[in-house]
Amino acid sequence: MIFQPRADDTPMPVVDLAIVEANLKRMQAYCDSHGLKLRPHIKTHKMPGLAKWQLDLGAVGITCQKLGEAEIMIDAGITDILISYPLIGPVKAARLAGLARRATLAVVADSPLAVDTAAEAARAAGATIRVLVEFESGGRRAGVASPADALALAHRMGAASGLTFGGLMTYPLGPEAAAFIAEAKALFAAEGIAMPEISAGGTPRAFHAHEVPGVTELRVGTYIYNDRNTVDQGAASLDDCALHIEATVVSRPTADRAIIDAGSKSLSSDLTPGGPARGYGLMPDYPEAVIVKLNEEHGIVDLSACARRPEIGETVRIIPNHVCVVVNLHDEILMTRPGAPDVTMPVDARGRSR
């Protein structure tokens, strides 16, 4: 099949809403069939309209990574939000208090200071804030290292007015998760402390969440669009990738080299586990092509392995390695659906890094 471009100007992210719908329904059906609550992460799409679609299909609420994202979602009328990132200090407490007056909020903590920041916000807002303790499960990122550390934070919450212990949270759902959860549940039970939720995240392992005893909630974001990384990790197929970048070939300096108008301002600099040899995105209509380098405005493409090669002026499509980063680089996205008019939509929460 010959690719028919949709974007009038490039570079432009283009989304197929029919694929989005299939992805959303597949994940919701999985969670429903295994008794898991779905709390999608909006860091991938950053659009209130898509978040509301997820809620309409059965999600219990949404996940945001930063307060700025939550502000956008609350302004749009979404009021059940987990902020899955440690909030530290009085400035964050003041902003969190403002949101807690308008929505039902949960936050995460892996330190006494994060608990105290949430407590300061709850007091200022005159509201109750749930706090989940984040634990380390293989990502070597944030999270307490032991169930005893988690218990100590739960006790600190119990001594603070306006806070309730919401359970445990982890990302990604790594190999250490099951052992940590089992030990923590036994430790908390011995102290008479209920474990309301155990929230796990990450699209690559999402369809295995039910295999980890104790997990009650799933936080996933990339699944709505998917990308080259989720395909590489077996969590999706290329047919499940709802977003691609349309770019124009603006130069062919040699037979083996093309320049496209999608550089680091349009494509993620993240590489796949295959490294530089696989490039900065997949060109499905020229699968042997490798995007070998990104400058700000230039994508340099090695065509030496291609039997058929794109020409100057041709529009090509690129499936990003990491779609979340790509979405955050663009002000708007072209939404398409077979048989319906194309619509350009703003990426409302892009750039909200605080």
Phi, psi and omega per residue, in radians:
M1 nan 2.350 3.133
I2 -1.438 2.294 -3.141
F3 -1.207 2.268 3.080
Q4 -1.914 1.930 -3.102
P5 -1.101 2.621 3.133
R6 -1.933 -0.530 -3.072
A7 -1.330 2.350 3.067
D8 -1.292 -0.558 3.142
D9 -2.336 2.711 -3.068
T10 -2.302 2.783 -0.032
P11 -1.343 2.573 -3.076
M12 -2.577 2.268 2.984
P13 -1.297 2.378 -3.129
V14 -2.205 2.290 -3.099
V15 -2.077 2.367 3.038
D16 -1.675 1.886 -3.057
L17 -1.204 -0.392 3.065
A18 -1.157 -0.680 3.091
I19 -1.239 -0.702 3.063
V20 -0.961 -0.840 -3.112
E21 -1.049 -0.760 3.123
A22 -1.095 -0.709 3.131
N23 -1.128 -0.762 -3.137
L24 -1.113 -0.789 -3.108
K25 -1.180 -0.629 3.131
R26 -1.095 -0.799 -3.116
M27 -1.204 -0.708 3.130
Q28 -1.127 -0.708 3.121
A29 -1.117 -0.693 3.096
Y30 -1.057 -0.855 -3.122
C31 -1.089 -0.761 -3.140
D32 -1.072 -0.705 -3.080
S33 -1.225 -0.368 -3.119
H34 -1.960 0.197 3.094
G35 1.173 0.524 3.127
L36 -1.784 2.430 3.002
K37 -1.388 2.369 3.110
L38 -1.798 2.145 3.099
R39 -2.198 1.468 -3.010
P40 -1.079 2.565 3.076
H41 -1.589 2.180 -3.087
I42 -1.515 0.047 -3.106
K43 -1.089 -0.360 3.135
T44 -1.380 -0.918 -3.038
H45 -1.660 -0.588 3.058
K46 1.085 0.498 -3.073
M47 -2.202 2.158 3.103
P48 -1.016 -0.622 -3.132
G49 -1.081 -0.715 3.104
L50 -1.265 -0.602 3.067
A51 -1.086 -0.736 3.122
K52 -1.144 -0.605 3.069
W53 -1.080 -0.770 3.108
Q54 -1.064 -0.721 3.114
L55 -1.150 -0.732 3.133
D56 -1.059 -0.540 -3.138
L57 -1.422 -0.140 3.055
G58 2.271 -0.025 3.108
A59 -1.109 2.546 -3.077
V60 -1.466 -0.286 -3.104
G61 3.034 -2.933 3.138
I62 -2.225 2.908 3.052
T63 -2.044 2.363 3.009
C64 -2.131 2.651 3.132
Q65 -1.609 -0.562 -3.071
K66 -2.268 2.745 3.127
L67 -1.046 -0.634 3.137
G68 -1.071 -0.659 3.067
E69 -1.145 -0.758 -3.138
A70 -1.096 -0.654 3.111
E71 -1.035 -0.766 3.118
I72 -1.092 -0.771 -3.095
M73 -1.186 -0.696 3.117
I74 -1.176 -0.691 3.070
D75 -1.013 -0.518 -3.136
A76 -1.517 0.008 3.071
G77 1.712 0.161 3.103
I78 -1.618 2.178 -2.896
T79 -2.222 0.190 3.049
D80 -2.153 1.780 -2.931
I81 -2.366 2.315 2.928
L82 -1.782 2.209 3.030
I83 -1.731 1.878 -2.923
S84 -1.643 0.739 -3.071
Y85 -2.517 2.365 -3.099
P86 -1.085 2.261 3.091
L87 -1.826 2.193 -2.997
I88 -2.259 2.181 2.943
G89 1.780 2.945 -3.027
P90 -1.163 -0.579 3.125
V91 -1.131 -0.780 3.100
K92 -1.140 -0.666 -3.139
A93 -1.072 -0.738 -3.133
A94 -1.121 -0.751 3.124
R95 -1.174 -0.725 3.113
L96 -1.084 -0.685 3.102
A97 -1.051 -0.738 3.114
G98 -1.046 -0.690 3.126
L99 -1.287 -0.623 -3.102
A100 -1.152 -0.354 3.065
R101 -1.321 -0.265 -3.008
R102 -2.048 -0.167 -3.015
A103 -2.667 2.892 3.021
T104 -1.555 1.985 -2.988
L105 -2.054 2.577 2.926
A106 -2.261 2.587 3.097
V107 -2.315 3.046 3.111
V108 -2.106 2.733 3.123
A109 -2.555 2.539 2.979
D110 -2.352 0.301 3.131
S111 -2.647 2.743 3.062
P112 -1.007 -0.652 -3.116
L113 -1.144 -0.631 3.084
A114 -1.141 -0.680 3.067
V115 -1.106 -0.779 -3.122
D116 -1.140 -0.612 3.087
T117 -1.107 -0.760 3.091
A118 -1.122 -0.684 3.131
A119 -1.130 -0.700 3.085
E120 -1.070 -0.723 3.113
A121 -1.140 -0.766 -3.135
A122 -1.072 -0.747 3.130
R123 -1.113 -0.758 -3.112
A124 -1.151 -0.619 -3.089
A125 -1.484 -0.311 -2.995
G126 1.121 0.617 -3.062
A127 -2.242 2.977 3.052
T128 -1.840 2.316 3.129
I129 -2.122 2.248 3.032
R130 -1.368 2.477 3.092
V131 -2.238 2.156 3.041
L132 -1.752 2.460 3.091
V133 -1.537 2.134 3.090
E134 -1.425 2.375 3.102
F135 -2.194 2.712 -3.116
E136 -1.420 2.260 -3.123
S137 -2.374 0.470 3.060
G138 2.166 -0.222 -3.115
G139 -1.464 -0.239 -3.102
R140 0.928 0.817 3.134
R141 -2.125 -2.335 3.090
A142 -1.330 2.849 3.066
G143 2.247 2.474 3.098
V144 -1.147 2.701 -3.035
A145 -1.602 -0.282 -3.060
S146 -2.535 2.697 3.032
P147 -1.033 -0.575 3.103
A148 -1.090 -0.675 3.079
D149 -1.130 -0.691 3.109
A150 -1.106 -0.726 3.135
L151 -1.108 -0.727 3.125
A152 -1.051 -0.695 3.105
L153 -1.200 -0.651 3.093
A154 -1.082 -0.720 3.080
H155 -1.095 -0.664 3.123
R156 -1.128 -0.679 3.070
M157 -1.100 -0.731 -3.122
G158 -1.083 -0.450 -3.139
A159 -1.548 -0.087 -3.093
A160 -1.834 2.346 3.089
S161 -1.275 2.486 3.070
G162 1.551 -0.056 3.125
L163 -1.986 2.530 2.957
T164 -2.215 2.495 3.089
F165 -1.297 2.113 -3.055
G166 -1.718 -0.139 -3.129
G167 2.115 -2.644 -3.093
L168 -2.065 2.704 3.098
M169 -2.478 2.522 3.070
T170 -2.548 2.725 3.030
Y171 -2.760 2.336 -0.199
P172 -1.369 3.083 3.134
L173 -1.392 1.328 -3.028
G174 -1.499 -3.077 -3.010
P175 -1.181 -0.397 -3.123
E176 -1.447 -0.131 -2.967
A177 -1.092 -0.825 -3.044
A178 -1.054 -0.775 -3.122
A179 -1.146 -0.725 3.129
F180 -1.090 -0.806 -3.111
I181 -1.075 -0.793 -3.126
A182 -1.070 -0.791 -3.140
E183 -1.161 -0.722 -3.129
A184 -1.142 -0.749 -3.142
K185 -1.059 -0.722 3.122
A186 -1.154 -0.727 -3.123
L187 -1.148 -0.772 -3.139
F188 -1.186 -0.685 3.126
A189 -1.096 -0.665 3.120
A190 -1.114 -0.445 3.118
E191 -1.670 0.028 3.132
G192 1.272 0.440 -3.133
I193 -1.821 2.143 3.141
A194 -1.230 2.656 3.118
M195 -1.986 1.513 -3.011
P196 -1.049 -0.824 -3.096
E197 -2.435 2.634 2.898
I198 -2.231 1.888 -2.974
S199 -1.801 2.197 -3.118
A200 -2.086 2.650 -3.087
G201 -2.390 2.869 3.046
G202 2.032 2.039 3.127
T203 -1.073 -0.720 -3.063
P204 -0.978 -0.592 -3.120
R205 -1.876 0.193 -2.991
A206 -0.996 -0.787 -3.047
F207 -1.369 0.127 3.020
H208 -1.981 0.101 -3.069
A209 -1.056 -0.602 -3.110
H210 -1.188 -0.260 -3.140
E211 -1.403 -0.166 -3.138
V212 -1.749 1.868 -3.088
P213 -1.003 2.340 3.077
G214 1.785 -0.402 -3.136
V215 -1.138 2.267 -3.109
T216 -2.017 -0.338 -3.017
E217 -2.434 2.521 -3.122
L218 -2.131 2.211 3.075
R219 -1.953 2.001 -3.139
V220 -2.413 2.562 -3.136
G221 -2.189 -0.873 -3.014
T222 -1.085 -0.449 -3.056
Y223 -0.972 -0.457 -3.088
I224 -1.118 -0.647 3.131
Y225 -1.934 -0.648 -2.969
N226 1.136 2.962 -3.103
D227 -2.834 -3.056 -3.084
R228 -1.111 -0.603 3.131
N229 -1.170 -0.740 3.122
T230 -1.163 -0.577 3.063
V231 -1.151 -0.808 -3.142
D232 -1.039 -0.582 -3.083
Q233 -1.572 0.109 3.044
G234 1.383 0.195 -3.119
A235 -1.576 -0.145 -3.110
A236 -2.808 2.910 3.017
S237 -1.909 2.958 3.084
L238 -1.055 -0.543 3.116
D239 -1.201 -0.288 3.121
D240 -1.574 -0.030 -3.124
C241 -1.452 1.910 -3.021
A242 -1.523 -0.320 -3.072
L243 -2.064 2.371 2.957
H244 -2.407 2.772 3.029
I245 -1.685 2.283 2.988
E246 -1.683 2.231 -3.099
A247 -2.317 2.766 -3.136
T248 -1.914 2.396 3.001
V249 -1.316 2.006 -3.056
V250 -1.816 -0.192 3.138
S251 -2.777 2.561 3.000
R252 -2.292 1.312 -3.070
P253 -1.026 -0.585 3.088
T254 -2.412 2.998 3.117
A255 -1.101 -0.482 -3.053
D256 -1.750 0.053 -3.068
R257 -2.352 2.283 3.030
A258 -2.107 2.630 3.039
I259 -2.032 2.225 3.093
I260 -1.943 2.785 -3.064
D261 -1.506 0.280 3.061
A262 -1.938 1.831 3.093
G263 -1.931 -2.526 -3.070
S264 -1.271 -0.219 3.032
K265 -1.411 -0.131 -3.075
S266 -2.185 -0.502 -3.079
L267 -2.082 2.597 3.107
S268 -1.209 2.480 3.038
S269 -1.462 0.000 3.078
D270 -1.155 2.408 3.050
L271 -1.774 2.813 3.044
T272 -1.451 2.976 3.081
P273 -0.972 -0.364 3.103
G274 -1.282 -0.210 3.047
G275 1.402 -2.902 -3.047
P276 -1.000 -0.484 -3.100
A277 -1.088 -0.368 -3.133
R278 -1.742 -0.162 2.989
G279 1.418 -2.960 -2.982
Y280 -1.843 0.705 3.140
G281 2.451 2.777 -3.128
L282 -1.834 2.253 3.030
M283 -1.714 1.664 -2.967
P284 -1.112 -0.420 3.109
D285 -1.484 -0.207 3.054
Y286 -2.391 1.181 -2.960
P287 -1.101 -0.352 3.117
E288 -1.466 -0.206 3.120
A289 -1.239 2.568 3.130
V290 -2.244 2.142 3.046
I291 -1.396 1.713 -2.912
V292 -1.529 -0.334 -3.088
K293 -2.710 2.551 3.047
L294 -2.121 2.081 2.811
N295 -1.689 3.126 -3.083
E296 -0.978 -0.844 -3.045
E297 -1.936 -0.064 -3.052
H298 -2.099 2.306 2.888
G299 -1.892 2.172 -3.092
I300 -1.741 2.157 -3.016
V301 -2.030 2.207 3.069
D302 -1.534 2.058 -3.106
L303 -1.835 0.161 -2.960
S304 -1.088 -0.454 -3.132
A305 -1.632 0.024 -3.047
C306 -1.537 2.321 3.005
A307 -1.350 -0.662 3.091
R308 -2.032 2.429 -2.980
R309 -2.292 2.481 3.141
P310 -1.247 2.662 -3.100
E311 -1.852 2.849 3.073
I312 -1.001 2.352 -3.137
G313 1.597 -0.211 -3.125
E314 -1.334 2.469 3.019
T315 -1.582 2.253 3.117
V316 -2.085 2.754 3.074
R317 -1.969 2.612 -3.076
I318 -2.332 2.190 2.994
I319 -1.545 2.090 -3.046
P320 -1.175 2.685 2.986
N321 -1.168 -0.771 -3.098
H322 -2.311 1.785 -2.968
V323 -1.234 -0.552 -3.100
C324 -1.041 -0.752 3.128
V325 -1.140 -0.730 -3.105
V326 -1.090 -0.776 3.123
V327 -1.022 -0.724 -3.101
N328 -1.201 -0.209 3.119
L329 -1.526 -0.163 -2.978
H330 -2.108 2.454 3.107
D331 -1.288 -0.529 -3.055
E332 -2.577 2.805 -3.130
I333 -2.307 2.443 3.072
L334 -1.516 2.028 -3.137
M335 -1.676 2.219 -3.105
T336 -2.193 2.713 3.015
R337 -2.693 2.321 3.136
P338 -0.926 2.252 3.092
G339 1.475 0.004 -3.125
A340 -2.179 2.744 3.108
P341 -1.158 2.559 3.040
D342 -1.268 2.532 -3.126
V343 -2.330 2.313 3.046
T344 -1.614 2.195 -3.093
M345 -2.109 2.477 3.106
P346 -1.295 2.584 3.014
V347 -1.582 1.548 -2.890
D348 -1.019 -0.689 -3.013
A349 -1.788 0.324 3.134
R350 -1.171 2.552 3.090
G351 1.336 0.045 -3.100
R352 -1.428 1.372 -3.040
S353 -1.616 0.007 3.124
R354 -2.126 nan nan
